[in-house]
Amino acid sequence: MELETQESPPSREVSGAGAHSKIFPWAVFALIFGLMMSDYMSRQVLSSVFPVLKAEWDLSDSQLAALTSVVALMVGVLALPMSLLADRWGRIRSVVLMAVMWSVATVLCAAASNYTQLLGARFLIGFGEAAYASVGLAVMLGVFAPRLHASLSGAFLGAAFFGSVIGVALGGILADRLGWRAAFLIMAAFGMTLVILFRVVVNENRLARYAPDQPTVGAPSAVSGRAPISSLFTNASLTCAYVGAGVQFFVSGVLLAWLPSYFNRYHDMDAAGAGLAASVFVLLIGAGTVLCGIAADRLGRRRPERRWSAAIAYAAIAMVCLMIGFQLENGPIQLVLLGIGAFFCSGFSGATTAVVASLSHPSIHASSFGVGTLANNVFGLALGPVVVGMLSDRLGLLGALQWVPLASVVSIVLLALGMKLYPAGLRKLASVQTRRTHAVLVAPDVHAPTASA
C-alpha cells in the first residue's frame, strides 16, 4: 500500500506547472488587471470633480493641475526604488501594501476639508501607486509562459486606459448624484474589495508552484540566484527598449492630456461633449494596447525578435495617421485618421514589455519593469503634456499637436537599434546566468566538513 501511494500521480497542488489547472493563472491576471484599473480609477476620478472643487474652494487652474501632477511625479520618482524593495521584500506583500495605501489615500481625499489636505492625500496616492505597474506586471507574467507575455502586458497596460475612462465617467455621475466625496469613497471601496480577494487567492508559494516549466529564451533558470541590478543598465538592447518605449509614450501622454482641450477649441464642443469625444479616443488607445500586444505575440511565436518589428510598425502607423490627421480640416476623414493613430500609438507597449522581460533576469523583473515605468514617465507621460503646453503658448494647441507625431521618429530609430542589438543582449543575459549559476554551485557549504577536518 505504501509503495502504491508513493507511485501514485502527484497532486495538482504540488506537481509541476504543466499539471496545474489553468484557472489560477487567469485568476491572478484578473485580480492584477482589476487592481490596475483601480489604480487609475483612484487617480483619474479627480478630473471629473474639477469643476466642483474649483467652485467650492475657489481654486486656480494651476492648483487643480498640481493635484494631478503630484501623482505622476511620485510615480516617476519612486517607481524604481520601490520596485527594488519589492523584489527583496516580496512582491505579493508589496502589491497588497500598495493597493491598501492608495485605497486609504482615496478615502482621505474624500475626507479632505481644504486644498492642502487634498494635495497631501494625492501625494499618498502617488506613493502607493508608484511601483504597482512594475510589481503587478512581474507577478502576472510569473505564472504565464513567455509566448503570452506581449498579449498579457498589453492587456495589463490597457487596464490603465480603461480605468481612466471609468474613473472620469463614473466619477462624474457619482459626483452629480451623490456628491464629489462619494465618488472618491466608491473608488476606494472597489480597490479595497479587490485587494482582499487578491490576498485570499494569491501567495508566494502558489505563484512558485505555477511558474512556467520553460524559462524565457535566453533567461536564467531559478537556480541561478539573484542577478545584479547593474545588469539592467549594461545591456544596450535593453536600454534601447526602455528609452524607445518611453519616447513613444510621449505621443499617448499628449493625447490623454490634451484631446479634451483640442475638441473643445477646434471642434466647437462644450466641455461635456469634448470630454465624451476624448473618452472614445482613450478607449481606442486602450483597445489598441490590448489587441496589438496579442498580434505581437502571434508574430513572435517562433521568432521573438519580431516583437521589435511589431512595435516599430505600430509606432510608424500612429505617426503617419496622426501627422496627416492634425493637418486636415475637421471632418470624418480627419477623425478616422486620428482614431487609427490613437489605436496604434500605444500598441508598442505590450511588445516592448515582453522584450524587457526576455532581456532581464526573472529575479529582478519587478526592478526591470520599474526602470521601464521610470522611462515612460520621464520621457513620455510627464514630459509630453508639459512640452505641448509650452509649445501651445507659442504656436497654438493645434500647431503644437502637429509636431507631436515626430517623437515617433526618435522612438522608431531606438527600437530598430535595439532589435539589431537583441541577439547580443540575449548573450549578455546568458553570461549573467552563467556567472550566477557558477557562484551558487561553488559557494562553500558552511555545514560541510573542511578538508583539514
SEMARKOL-510679 format. One record per residue (C-alpha): residue number from 1; residue in one letter; x, y, z. Coordinates in nm, 3 decimals, m for minus. Example, Ala and Ser with C-alpha at 12.3 -4.5 7.8 and 13.67 -1.06 7.14 Angstrom:
2
num=1 residu=A u=1.230 v=m0.450 w=0.780
num=2 residu=S u=1.367 v=m0.106 w=0.714
# end
This chain:
453
num=1 residu=M u=0.000 v=0.000 w=0.000
num=2 residu=E u=0.280 v=0.239 w=0.087
num=3 residu=L u=0.454 v=0.164 w=m0.244
num=4 residu=E u=0.131 v=0.235 w=m0.433
num=5 residu=T u=0.095 v=0.567 w=m0.253
num=6 residu=Q u=0.447 v=0.670 w=m0.345
num=7 residu=E u=0.394 v=0.579 w=m0.711
num=8 residu=S u=0.055 v=0.744 w=m0.749
num=9 residu=P u=0.040 v=1.064 w=m0.954
num=10 residu=P u=0.134 v=1.376 w=m0.764
num=11 residu=S u=m0.142 v=1.604 w=m0.657
num=12 residu=R u=m0.226 v=1.915 w=m0.856
num=13 residu=E u=m0.109 v=2.134 w=m0.570
num=14 residu=V u=0.249 v=2.011 w=m0.565
num=15 residu=S u=0.313 v=1.898 w=m0.917
num=16 residu=G u=0.482 v=2.096 w=m1.190
num=17 residu=A u=0.317 v=2.382 w=m1.369
num=18 residu=G u=0.206 v=2.161 w=m1.652
num=19 residu=A u=m0.020 v=1.954 w=m1.421
num=20 residu=H u=m0.195 v=2.253 w=m1.272
num=21 residu=S u=m0.538 v=2.383 w=m1.354
num=22 residu=K u=m0.537 v=2.686 w=m1.582
num=23 residu=I u=m0.780 v=2.866 w=m1.352
num=24 residu=F u=m0.527 v=3.006 w=m1.105
num=25 residu=P u=m0.306 v=3.196 w=m1.354
num=26 residu=W u=m0.611 v=3.359 w=m1.506
num=27 residu=A u=m0.741 v=3.443 w=m1.159
num=28 residu=V u=m0.408 v=3.617 w=m1.094
num=29 residu=F u=m0.444 v=3.800 w=m1.426
num=30 residu=A u=m0.799 v=3.911 w=m1.344
num=31 residu=L u=m0.702 v=4.042 w=m1.000
num=32 residu=I u=m0.388 v=4.219 w=m1.122
num=33 residu=F u=m0.587 v=4.366 w=m1.414
num=34 residu=G u=m0.862 v=4.481 w=m1.177
num=35 residu=L u=m0.614 v=4.641 w=m0.938
num=36 residu=M u=m0.454 v=4.827 w=m1.230
num=37 residu=M u=m0.799 v=4.963 w=m1.316
num=38 residu=S u=m0.849 v=5.059 w=m0.951
num=39 residu=D u=m0.511 v=5.234 w=m0.959
num=40 residu=Y u=m0.619 v=5.460 w=m1.245
num=41 residu=M u=m0.977 v=5.499 w=m1.127
num=42 residu=S u=m0.846 v=5.640 w=m0.799
num=43 residu=R u=m0.602 v=5.858 w=m0.990
num=44 residu=Q u=m0.836 v=5.995 w=m1.259
num=45 residu=V u=m1.162 v=6.035 w=m1.065
num=46 residu=L u=m1.027 v=6.373 w=m0.960
num=47 residu=S u=m1.064 v=6.509 w=m1.315
num=48 residu=S u=m1.440 v=6.455 w=m1.304
num=49 residu=V u=m1.478 v=6.674 w=m0.993
num=50 residu=F u=m1.252 v=6.959 w=m1.107
num=51 residu=P u=m1.545 v=7.198 w=m1.172
num=52 residu=V u=m1.696 v=7.127 w=m0.830
num=53 residu=L u=m1.366 v=7.174 w=m0.645
num=54 residu=K u=m1.288 v=7.490 w=m0.840
num=55 residu=A u=m1.620 v=7.644 w=m0.740
num=56 residu=E u=m1.631 v=7.515 w=m0.383
num=57 residu=W u=m1.274 v=7.606 w=m0.282
num=58 residu=D u=m1.211 v=7.886 w=m0.533
num=59 residu=L u=m0.908 v=7.709 w=m0.683
num=60 residu=S u=m0.699 v=7.824 w=m0.976
num=61 residu=D u=m0.625 v=7.601 w=m1.277
num=62 residu=S u=m0.263 v=7.569 w=m1.164
num=63 residu=Q u=m0.376 v=7.441 w=m0.825
num=64 residu=L u=m0.601 v=7.186 w=m0.993
num=65 residu=A u=m0.315 v=7.080 w=m1.222
num=66 residu=A u=m0.091 v=7.030 w=m0.918
num=67 residu=L u=m0.340 v=6.780 w=m0.775
num=68 residu=T u=m0.294 v=6.571 w=m1.088
num=69 residu=S u=0.079 v=6.617 w=m1.146
num=70 residu=V u=0.179 v=6.530 w=m0.790
num=71 residu=V u=0.066 v=6.169 w=m0.853
num=72 residu=A u=0.266 v=6.135 w=m1.175
num=73 residu=L u=0.567 v=6.295 w=m1.008
num=74 residu=M u=0.562 v=6.048 w=m0.720
num=75 residu=V u=0.525 v=5.755 w=m0.959
num=76 residu=G u=0.818 v=5.870 w=m1.170
num=77 residu=V u=1.049 v=5.933 w=m0.875
num=78 residu=L u=0.965 v=5.626 w=m0.668
num=79 residu=A u=0.895 v=5.356 w=m0.929
num=80 residu=L u=1.248 v=5.217 w=m0.940
num=81 residu=P u=1.341 v=5.225 w=m0.566
num=82 residu=M u=1.004 v=5.080 w=m0.466
num=83 residu=S u=1.040 v=4.806 w=m0.730
num=84 residu=L u=1.384 v=4.719 w=m0.595
num=85 residu=L u=1.237 v=4.687 w=m0.247
num=86 residu=A u=0.953 v=4.469 w=m0.377
num=87 residu=D u=1.198 v=4.225 w=m0.540
num=88 residu=R u=1.361 v=4.178 w=m0.200
num=89 residu=W u=1.076 v=4.217 w=0.047
num=90 residu=G u=0.823 v=4.012 w=m0.152
num=91 residu=R u=0.605 v=4.104 w=m0.449
num=92 residu=I u=0.277 v=3.978 w=m0.303
num=93 residu=R u=0.317 v=4.172 w=0.021
num=94 residu=S u=0.418 v=4.476 w=m0.182
num=95 residu=V u=0.110 v=4.459 w=m0.405
num=96 residu=V u=m0.117 v=4.430 w=m0.100
num=97 residu=L u=0.053 v=4.718 w=0.080
num=98 residu=M u=0.045 v=4.944 w=m0.226
num=99 residu=A u=m0.322 v=4.878 w=m0.303
num=100 residu=V u=m0.422 v=4.935 w=0.060
num=101 residu=M u=m0.224 v=5.259 w=0.063
num=102 residu=W u=m0.379 v=5.410 w=m0.249
num=103 residu=S u=m0.728 v=5.298 w=m0.139
num=104 residu=V u=m0.687 v=5.453 w=0.207
num=105 residu=A u=m0.543 v=5.766 w=0.047
num=106 residu=T u=m0.852 v=5.785 w=m0.176
num=107 residu=V u=m1.066 v=5.777 w=0.139
num=108 residu=L u=m0.854 v=6.063 w=0.274
num=109 residu=C u=m0.931 v=6.257 w=m0.045
num=110 residu=A u=m1.300 v=6.223 w=0.039
num=111 residu=A u=m1.233 v=6.343 w=0.393
num=112 residu=A u=m1.023 v=6.646 w=0.292
num=113 residu=S u=m1.165 v=6.976 w=0.414
num=114 residu=N u=m0.927 v=7.205 w=0.226
num=115 residu=Y u=m0.686 v=7.215 w=m0.065
num=116 residu=T u=m0.374 v=7.136 w=0.139
num=117 residu=Q u=m0.527 v=6.820 w=0.284
num=118 residu=L u=m0.638 v=6.705 w=m0.060
num=119 residu=L u=m0.291 v=6.769 w=m0.203
num=120 residu=G u=m0.142 v=6.558 w=0.079
num=121 residu=A u=m0.386 v=6.276 w=0.011
num=122 residu=R u=m0.299 v=6.286 w=m0.360
num=123 residu=F u=0.069 v=6.265 w=m0.263
num=124 residu=L u=m0.008 v=5.943 w=m0.074
num=125 residu=I u=m0.197 v=5.804 w=m0.375
num=126 residu=G u=0.115 v=5.856 w=m0.587
num=127 residu=F u=0.329 v=5.693 w=m0.318
num=128 residu=G u=0.103 v=5.388 w=m0.311
num=129 residu=E u=0.078 v=5.358 w=m0.689
num=130 residu=A u=0.448 v=5.423 w=m0.759
num=131 residu=A u=0.562 v=5.067 w=m0.823
num=132 residu=Y u=0.235 v=4.885 w=m0.882
num=133 residu=A u=0.269 v=4.880 w=m1.261
num=134 residu=S u=0.610 v=4.712 w=m1.242
num=135 residu=V u=0.545 v=4.479 w=m0.948
num=136 residu=G u=0.197 v=4.379 w=m1.061
num=137 residu=L u=0.330 v=4.304 w=m1.408
num=138 residu=A u=0.609 v=4.088 w=m1.264
num=139 residu=V u=0.359 v=3.890 w=m1.056
num=140 residu=M u=0.127 v=3.836 w=m1.352
num=141 residu=L u=0.394 v=3.735 w=m1.604
num=142 residu=G u=0.545 v=3.497 w=m1.350
num=143 residu=V u=0.261 v=3.247 w=m1.395
num=144 residu=F u=0.240 v=3.255 w=m1.776
num=145 residu=A u=0.463 v=3.120 w=m2.049
num=146 residu=P u=0.677 v=3.375 w=m2.238
num=147 residu=R u=0.478 v=3.320 w=m2.558
num=148 residu=L u=0.189 v=3.512 w=m2.395
num=149 residu=H u=0.389 v=3.796 w=m2.242
num=150 residu=A u=0.320 v=4.061 w=m2.507
num=151 residu=S u=m0.053 v=3.987 w=m2.504
num=152 residu=L u=m0.076 v=3.996 w=m2.125
num=153 residu=S u=0.143 v=4.305 w=m2.096
num=154 residu=G u=m0.071 v=4.486 w=m2.349
num=155 residu=A u=m0.388 v=4.390 w=m2.163
num=156 residu=F u=m0.237 v=4.495 w=m1.830
num=157 residu=L u=m0.130 v=4.835 w=m1.964
num=158 residu=G u=m0.465 v=4.871 w=m2.141
num=159 residu=A u=m0.630 v=4.843 w=m1.799
num=160 residu=A u=m0.481 v=5.185 w=m1.718
num=161 residu=F u=m0.672 v=5.345 w=m2.005
num=162 residu=F u=m0.994 v=5.158 w=m1.924
num=163 residu=G u=m0.962 v=5.259 w=m1.558
num=164 residu=S u=m0.907 v=5.621 w=m1.659
num=165 residu=V u=m1.225 v=5.625 w=m1.865
num=166 residu=I u=m1.429 v=5.458 w=m1.589
num=167 residu=G u=m1.283 v=5.687 w=m1.323
num=168 residu=V u=m1.374 v=6.002 w=m1.515
num=169 residu=A u=m1.714 v=5.887 w=m1.647
num=170 residu=L u=m1.838 v=5.711 w=m1.333
num=171 residu=G u=m1.686 v=5.974 w=m1.107
num=172 residu=G u=m1.881 v=6.247 w=m1.284
num=173 residu=I u=m2.208 v=6.058 w=m1.249
num=174 residu=L u=m2.147 v=5.982 w=m0.881
num=175 residu=A u=m2.040 v=6.337 w=m0.807
num=176 residu=D u=m2.353 v=6.473 w=m0.974
num=177 residu=R u=m2.589 v=6.241 w=m0.786
num=178 residu=L u=m2.417 v=6.176 w=m0.453
num=179 residu=G u=m2.156 v=6.449 w=m0.417
num=180 residu=W u=m1.785 v=6.454 w=m0.503
num=181 residu=R u=m1.679 v=6.291 w=m0.177
num=182 residu=A u=m1.893 v=5.985 w=m0.251
num=183 residu=A u=m1.713 v=5.946 w=m0.584
num=184 residu=F u=m1.380 v=5.903 w=m0.401
num=185 residu=L u=m1.529 v=5.669 w=m0.141
num=186 residu=I u=m1.676 v=5.432 w=m0.400
num=187 residu=M u=m1.344 v=5.418 w=m0.591
num=188 residu=A u=m1.171 v=5.334 w=m0.262
num=189 residu=A u=m1.426 v=5.060 w=m0.183
num=190 residu=F u=m1.362 v=4.899 w=m0.521
num=191 residu=G u=m0.987 v=4.893 w=m0.455
num=192 residu=M u=m1.020 v=4.750 w=m0.103
num=193 residu=T u=m1.254 v=4.474 w=m0.224
num=194 residu=L u=m1.003 v=4.367 w=m0.488
num=195 residu=V u=m0.706 v=4.372 w=m0.253
num=196 residu=I u=m0.890 v=4.147 w=m0.005
num=197 residu=L u=m0.966 v=3.900 w=m0.284
num=198 residu=F u=m0.606 v=3.917 w=m0.402
num=199 residu=R u=m0.472 v=3.845 w=m0.052
num=200 residu=V u=m0.702 v=3.544 w=m0.016
num=201 residu=V u=m0.630 v=3.391 w=m0.357
num=202 residu=V u=m0.262 v=3.467 w=m0.420
num=203 residu=N u=0.051 v=3.386 w=m0.219
num=204 residu=E u=0.420 v=3.341 w=m0.295
num=205 residu=N u=0.416 v=2.961 w=m0.261
num=206 residu=R u=0.130 v=2.918 w=m0.503
num=207 residu=L u=0.295 v=3.155 w=m0.752
num=208 residu=A u=0.611 v=2.946 w=m0.733
num=209 residu=R u=0.417 v=2.624 w=m0.800
num=210 residu=Y u=0.252 v=2.776 w=m1.105
num=211 residu=A u=0.569 v=2.918 w=m1.258
num=212 residu=P u=0.610 v=2.807 w=m1.624
num=213 residu=D u=0.807 v=2.490 w=m1.681
num=214 residu=Q u=1.015 v=2.654 w=m1.956
num=215 residu=P u=1.208 v=2.973 w=m1.885
num=216 residu=T u=1.218 v=3.270 w=m2.120
num=217 residu=V u=1.454 v=3.228 w=m2.416
num=218 residu=G u=1.794 v=3.341 w=m2.301
num=219 residu=A u=1.680 v=3.381 w=m1.942
num=220 residu=P u=1.835 v=3.201 w=m1.647
num=221 residu=S u=1.672 v=2.930 w=m1.452
num=222 residu=A u=1.562 v=2.964 w=m1.094
num=223 residu=V u=1.880 v=2.805 w=m0.958
num=224 residu=S u=2.097 v=3.089 w=m1.071
num=225 residu=G u=2.014 v=3.316 w=m0.777
num=226 residu=R u=1.952 v=3.688 w=m0.787
num=227 residu=A u=2.105 v=3.885 w=m1.071
num=228 residu=P u=2.278 v=4.216 w=m1.001
num=229 residu=I u=2.074 v=4.531 w=m1.062
num=230 residu=S u=2.362 v=4.665 w=m1.269
num=231 residu=S u=2.266 v=4.414 w=m1.542
num=232 residu=L u=1.966 v=4.636 w=m1.621
num=233 residu=F u=2.191 v=4.923 w=m1.720
num=234 residu=T u=2.471 v=4.746 w=m1.907
num=235 residu=N u=2.260 v=4.581 w=m2.175
num=236 residu=A u=2.242 v=4.811 w=m2.478
num=237 residu=S u=1.940 v=4.637 w=m2.632
num=238 residu=L u=1.750 v=4.670 w=m2.304
num=239 residu=T u=1.838 v=5.039 w=m2.283
num=240 residu=C u=1.700 v=5.093 w=m2.634
num=241 residu=A u=1.377 v=4.921 w=m2.533
num=242 residu=Y u=1.342 v=5.143 w=m2.226
num=243 residu=V u=1.410 v=5.475 w=m2.396
num=244 residu=G u=1.235 v=5.388 w=m2.723
num=245 residu=A u=0.917 v=5.294 w=m2.538
num=246 residu=G u=0.940 v=5.599 w=m2.314
num=247 residu=V u=0.969 v=5.836 w=m2.609
num=248 residu=Q u=0.670 v=5.674 w=m2.782
num=249 residu=F u=0.467 v=5.725 w=m2.463
num=250 residu=F u=0.526 v=6.096 w=m2.528
num=251 residu=V u=0.260 v=6.068 w=m2.800
num=252 residu=S u=m0.003 v=5.880 w=m2.599
num=253 residu=G u=0.060 v=6.102 w=m2.295
num=254 residu=V u=m0.011 v=6.411 w=m2.503
num=255 residu=L u=m0.334 v=6.264 w=m2.641
num=256 residu=L u=m0.457 v=6.171 w=m2.293
num=257 residu=A u=m0.390 v=6.520 w=m2.159
num=258 residu=W u=m0.484 v=6.747 w=m2.449
num=259 residu=L u=m0.756 v=6.579 w=m2.658
num=260 residu=P u=m1.040 v=6.728 w=m2.447
num=261 residu=S u=m0.898 v=7.077 w=m2.499
num=262 residu=Y u=m0.845 v=7.008 w=m2.870
num=263 residu=F u=m1.207 v=6.906 w=m2.926
num=264 residu=N u=m1.327 v=7.199 w=m2.716
num=265 residu=R u=m1.123 v=7.460 w=m2.905
num=266 residu=Y u=m1.121 v=7.329 w=m3.261
num=267 residu=H u=m1.441 v=7.126 w=m3.295
num=268 residu=D u=m1.671 v=7.373 w=m3.116
num=269 residu=M u=m1.770 v=7.122 w=m2.849
num=270 residu=D u=m1.871 v=7.217 w=m2.498
num=271 residu=A u=m1.679 v=7.074 w=m2.205
num=272 residu=A u=m1.908 v=6.772 w=m2.168
num=273 residu=G u=m1.903 v=6.691 w=m2.539
num=274 residu=A u=m1.527 v=6.734 w=m2.560
num=275 residu=G u=m1.480 v=6.502 w=m2.262
num=276 residu=L u=m1.704 v=6.238 w=m2.418
num=277 residu=A u=m1.523 v=6.259 w=m2.751
num=278 residu=A u=m1.186 v=6.233 w=m2.577
num=279 residu=S u=m1.312 v=5.927 w=m2.383
num=280 residu=V u=m1.383 v=5.748 w=m2.712
num=281 residu=F u=m1.025 v=5.807 w=m2.822
num=282 residu=V u=m0.890 v=5.691 w=m2.484
num=283 residu=L u=m1.089 v=5.369 w=m2.528
num=284 residu=L u=m0.931 v=5.331 w=m2.872
num=285 residu=I u=m0.586 v=5.371 w=m2.715
num=286 residu=G u=m0.670 v=5.103 w=m2.458
num=287 residu=A u=m0.816 v=4.864 w=m2.717
num=288 residu=G u=m0.511 v=4.911 w=m2.938
num=289 residu=T u=m0.278 v=4.840 w=m2.648
num=290 residu=V u=m0.450 v=4.506 w=m2.586
num=291 residu=L u=m0.503 v=4.390 w=m2.945
num=292 residu=C u=m0.161 v=4.499 w=m3.069
num=293 residu=G u=0.000 v=4.306 w=m2.786
num=294 residu=I u=m0.189 v=3.992 w=m2.891
num=295 residu=A u=m0.078 v=4.043 w=m3.252
num=296 residu=A u=0.284 v=4.090 w=m3.142
num=297 residu=D u=0.276 v=3.755 w=m2.959
num=298 residu=R u=0.146 v=3.582 w=m3.269
num=299 residu=L u=0.415 v=3.740 w=m3.483
num=300 residu=G u=0.686 v=3.648 w=m3.233
num=301 residu=R u=0.570 v=3.296 w=m3.153
num=302 residu=R u=0.863 v=3.134 w=m3.336
num=303 residu=R u=1.088 v=3.436 w=m3.379
num=304 residu=P u=1.079 v=3.658 w=m3.066
num=305 residu=E u=1.272 v=3.935 w=m3.240
num=306 residu=R u=0.962 v=4.004 w=m3.449
num=307 residu=R u=0.812 v=4.172 w=m3.144
num=308 residu=W u=1.057 v=4.453 w=m3.211
num=309 residu=S u=0.930 v=4.473 w=m3.569
num=310 residu=A u=0.572 v=4.487 w=m3.447
num=311 residu=A u=0.650 v=4.772 w=m3.206
num=312 residu=I u=0.822 v=4.966 w=m3.484
num=313 residu=A u=0.531 v=4.910 w=m3.723
num=314 residu=Y u=0.274 v=5.029 w=m3.466
num=315 residu=A u=0.473 v=5.346 w=m3.397
num=316 residu=A u=0.510 v=5.417 w=m3.770
num=317 residu=I u=0.137 v=5.373 w=m3.840
num=318 residu=A u=0.046 v=5.601 w=m3.550
num=319 residu=M u=0.297 v=5.864 w=m3.663
num=320 residu=V u=0.169 v=5.879 w=m4.021
num=321 residu=C u=m0.201 v=5.884 w=m3.927
num=322 residu=L u=m0.165 v=6.148 w=m3.654
num=323 residu=M u=0.062 v=6.365 w=m3.866
num=324 residu=I u=m0.185 v=6.369 w=m4.156
num=325 residu=G u=m0.490 v=6.388 w=m3.927
num=326 residu=F u=m0.380 v=6.701 w=m3.746
num=327 residu=Q u=m0.306 v=6.868 w=m4.081
num=328 residu=L u=m0.651 v=6.806 w=m4.231
num=329 residu=E u=m0.959 v=7.019 w=m4.189
num=330 residu=N u=m1.227 v=6.900 w=m3.948
num=331 residu=G u=m1.438 v=6.618 w=m4.084
num=332 residu=P u=m1.499 v=6.241 w=m4.084
num=333 residu=I u=m1.173 v=6.158 w=m4.264
num=334 residu=Q u=m0.973 v=6.352 w=m4.009
num=335 residu=L u=m1.145 v=6.182 w=m3.717
num=336 residu=V u=m1.091 v=5.839 w=m3.871
num=337 residu=L u=m0.719 v=5.906 w=m3.915
num=338 residu=L u=m0.688 v=6.041 w=m3.560
num=339 residu=G u=m0.875 v=5.734 w=m3.435
num=340 residu=I u=m0.637 v=5.498 w=m3.618
num=341 residu=G u=m0.341 v=5.692 w=m3.482
num=342 residu=A u=m0.483 v=5.668 w=m3.128
num=343 residu=F u=m0.543 v=5.293 w=m3.170
num=344 residu=F u=m0.180 v=5.226 w=m3.263
num=345 residu=C u=0.001 v=5.497 w=m3.061
num=346 residu=S u=0.034 v=5.275 w=m2.752
num=347 residu=G u=0.026 v=4.940 w=m2.933
num=348 residu=F u=0.402 v=4.903 w=m2.895
num=349 residu=S u=0.385 v=4.872 w=m2.516
num=350 residu=G u=0.296 v=4.501 w=m2.494
num=351 residu=A u=0.574 v=4.406 w=m2.738
num=352 residu=T u=0.840 v=4.617 w=m2.566
num=353 residu=T u=0.739 v=4.489 w=m2.222
num=354 residu=A u=0.779 v=4.131 w=m2.343
num=355 residu=V u=1.121 v=4.226 w=m2.483
num=356 residu=V u=1.223 v=4.375 w=m2.148
num=357 residu=A u=1.114 v=4.053 w=m1.975
num=358 residu=S u=1.323 v=3.846 w=m2.216
num=359 residu=L u=1.634 v=4.061 w=m2.157
num=360 residu=S u=1.622 v=4.070 w=m1.777
num=361 residu=H u=1.669 v=3.807 w=m1.508
num=362 residu=P u=1.338 v=3.680 w=m1.355
num=363 residu=S u=1.467 v=3.752 w=m1.003
num=364 residu=I u=1.470 v=4.126 w=m1.080
num=365 residu=H u=1.172 v=4.150 w=m1.315
num=366 residu=A u=0.989 v=4.398 w=m1.090
num=367 residu=S u=1.300 v=4.616 w=m1.091
num=368 residu=S u=1.337 v=4.589 w=m1.469
num=369 residu=F u=0.975 v=4.693 w=m1.517
num=370 residu=G u=1.034 v=4.970 w=m1.263
num=371 residu=V u=1.306 v=5.113 w=m1.486
num=372 residu=G u=1.056 v=5.098 w=m1.770
num=373 residu=T u=0.797 v=5.286 w=m1.562
num=374 residu=L u=1.060 v=5.549 w=m1.485
num=375 residu=A u=1.145 v=5.589 w=m1.855
num=376 residu=N u=0.778 v=5.601 w=m1.954
num=377 residu=N u=0.712 v=5.886 w=m1.711
num=378 residu=V u=1.033 v=6.081 w=m1.764
num=379 residu=F u=1.037 v=6.068 w=m2.145
num=380 residu=G u=0.665 v=6.039 w=m2.211
num=381 residu=L u=0.369 v=6.067 w=m1.976
num=382 residu=A u=0.507 v=6.354 w=m1.767
num=383 residu=L u=0.720 v=6.530 w=m2.029
num=384 residu=G u=0.477 v=6.521 w=m2.324
num=385 residu=P u=0.189 v=6.726 w=m2.179
num=386 residu=V u=0.431 v=6.988 w=m2.041
num=387 residu=V u=0.617 v=7.030 w=m2.371
num=388 residu=V u=0.293 v=7.061 w=m2.567
num=389 residu=G u=0.165 v=7.316 w=m2.316
num=390 residu=M u=0.477 v=7.529 w=m2.369
num=391 residu=L u=0.454 v=7.495 w=m2.748
num=392 residu=S u=0.084 v=7.576 w=m2.736
num=393 residu=D u=0.158 v=7.914 w=m2.578
num=394 residu=R u=0.367 v=7.998 w=m2.888
num=395 residu=L u=0.203 v=7.806 w=m3.174
num=396 residu=G u=m0.148 v=7.738 w=m3.051
num=397 residu=L u=m0.264 v=7.394 w=m2.942
num=398 residu=L u=m0.322 v=7.266 w=m3.295
num=399 residu=G u=0.021 v=7.387 w=m3.406
num=400 residu=A u=0.179 v=7.207 w=m3.112
num=401 residu=L u=m0.011 v=6.885 w=m3.179
num=402 residu=Q u=0.106 v=6.884 w=m3.540
num=403 residu=W u=0.465 v=6.843 w=m3.416
num=404 residu=V u=0.393 v=6.568 w=m3.164
num=405 residu=P u=0.400 v=6.268 w=m3.407
num=406 residu=L u=0.766 v=6.344 w=m3.486
num=407 residu=A u=0.853 v=6.197 w=m3.145
num=408 residu=S u=0.781 v=5.860 w=m3.304
num=409 residu=V u=1.079 v=5.906 w=m3.536
num=410 residu=V u=1.313 v=5.901 w=m3.236
num=411 residu=S u=1.129 v=5.602 w=m3.092
num=412 residu=I u=1.148 v=5.407 w=m3.419
num=413 residu=V u=1.524 v=5.468 w=m3.452
num=414 residu=L u=1.586 v=5.349 w=m3.095
num=415 residu=L u=1.366 v=5.041 w=m3.132
num=416 residu=A u=1.536 v=4.950 w=m3.461
num=417 residu=L u=1.875 v=4.979 w=m3.292
num=418 residu=G u=1.751 v=4.765 w=m3.002
num=419 residu=M u=1.633 v=4.497 w=m3.246
num=420 residu=K u=1.975 v=4.492 w=m3.412
num=421 residu=L u=2.144 v=4.452 w=m3.073
num=422 residu=Y u=1.890 v=4.196 w=m2.945
num=423 residu=P u=2.100 v=3.880 w=m3.008
num=424 residu=A u=2.394 v=4.039 w=m2.827
num=425 residu=G u=2.160 v=4.137 w=m2.544
num=426 residu=L u=2.042 v=3.778 w=m2.502
num=427 residu=R u=2.403 v=3.659 w=m2.497
num=428 residu=K u=2.484 v=3.917 w=m2.230
num=429 residu=L u=2.194 v=3.795 w=m2.017
num=430 residu=A u=2.312 v=3.435 w=m2.065
num=431 residu=S u=2.656 v=3.534 w=m1.937
num=432 residu=V u=2.492 v=3.677 w=m1.626
num=433 residu=Q u=2.314 v=3.343 w=m1.583
num=434 residu=T u=2.638 v=3.152 w=m1.615
num=435 residu=R u=2.816 v=3.367 w=m1.358
num=436 residu=R u=2.530 v=3.349 w=m1.109
num=437 residu=T u=2.490 v=2.973 w=m1.151
num=438 residu=H u=2.863 v=2.922 w=m1.105
num=439 residu=A u=2.858 v=3.137 w=m0.792
num=440 residu=V u=2.575 v=2.929 w=m0.646
num=441 residu=L u=2.738 v=2.596 w=m0.730
num=442 residu=V u=3.083 v=2.682 w=m0.595
num=443 residu=A u=2.962 v=2.863 w=m0.285
num=444 residu=P u=3.107 v=2.685 w=0.022
num=445 residu=D u=2.869 v=2.488 w=0.235
num=446 residu=V u=2.921 v=2.613 w=0.592
num=447 residu=H u=2.779 v=2.289 w=0.725
num=448 residu=A u=3.016 v=2.063 w=0.532
num=449 residu=P u=3.346 v=1.946 w=0.688
num=450 residu=T u=3.658 v=2.118 w=0.557
num=451 residu=A u=3.950 v=1.933 w=0.402
num=452 residu=S u=4.164 v=1.990 w=0.708
num=453 residu=A u=3.898 v=1.835 w=0.926
# end
